[in-house]
Amino acid sequence: MCHVENMPSLNIRELRDTRRLKAWLRSGKTVELRERNLVIARIVPHGRPRKQRAYPDFAALRREILGRRVLPGADLLIQERGRF
């Protein structure tokens, strides 16, 4: 049996005490539901939808660093291969 010790847990009979369960869920804790000391479910609090992560504008960053220059990557690679 493996479970996180900091995670609150309830037995089926203790599920009647909804005050404690609601308090845990409102504070953002996941609660384990047990029957005869075996985990049968996890009650997960409903969270707010996560915001879409904004990625940096790499093209603008490249233009800021290099300006209008274009680095010939293929030509550099061909030159480097001949060196070894």
C-alpha positions in Angstrom: 0.0 0.0 0.0 1.5 3.3 -1.1 0.0 6.7 -0.5 1.0 10.2 0.3 1.0 10.6 4.1 0.1 14.3 3.8 -3.0 13.6 1.8 -6.1 13.6 4.0 -8.2 10.4 3.8 -11.7 9.4 4.8 -13.4 6.0 5.3 -16.7 5.4 3.7 -18.5 5.9 7.0 -16.6 9.2 7.7 -17.9 10.5 4.3 -21.0 11.6 6.1 -19.0 14.4 7.8 -19.1 16.7 4.8 -17.8 19.8 6.7 -14.4 18.3 7.0 -14.4 17.1 3.4 -15.6 20.4 2.0 -12.9 22.3 4.0 -10.1 20.1 2.6 -11.5 20.4 -1.0 -11.8 24.2 -0.7 -8.2 24.5 0.5 -7.2 22.6 -2.7 -6.3 19.2 -1.1 -7.0 15.9 -2.8 -8.8 13.5 -0.5 -8.4 9.7 -0.5 -11.6 7.7 0.0 -10.9 4.3 1.7 -12.7 1.2 2.4 -11.1 -1.2 4.9 -7.9 0.8 4.6 -7.7 0.3 0.9 -7.8 3.4 -1.4 -10.8 3.1 -3.7 -11.0 6.6 -5.0 -9.4 10.1 -4.9 -11.6 13.1 -4.7 -9.9 16.0 -6.5 -11.0 19.6 -6.1 -12.3 21.3 -9.1 -9.7 23.9 -10.1 -9.8 26.9 -12.3 -8.8 26.2 -15.9 -5.2 26.9 -16.4 -4.2 29.8 -18.6 -2.6 29.1 -21.9 1.1 29.7 -21.6 2.4 32.5 -23.7 5.5 31.5 -25.6 8.1 34.2 -26.5 8.2 35.5 -30.0 11.4 33.8 -31.2 11.2 35.4 -34.6 11.1 38.9 -33.1 14.0 38.0 -30.8 16.1 36.7 -33.7 15.4 39.9 -35.6 16.4 42.0 -32.6 19.7 40.1 -32.2 20.7 39.6 -35.9 18.8 42.3 -37.7 18.4 41.5 -41.4 21.4 39.2 -41.5 20.8 35.7 -42.5 23.3 33.1 -41.3 24.1 30.5 -43.9 23.8 27.4 -41.7 24.3 24.8 -44.5 27.4 26.6 -45.9 29.0 26.7 -42.4 28.2 23.0 -41.9 29.9 22.0 -45.2 32.9 24.1 -44.3 33.2 22.6 -40.9 33.0 19.0 -42.3 36.0 19.6 -44.4 38.0 20.7 -41.4 38.1 17.3 -39.6 
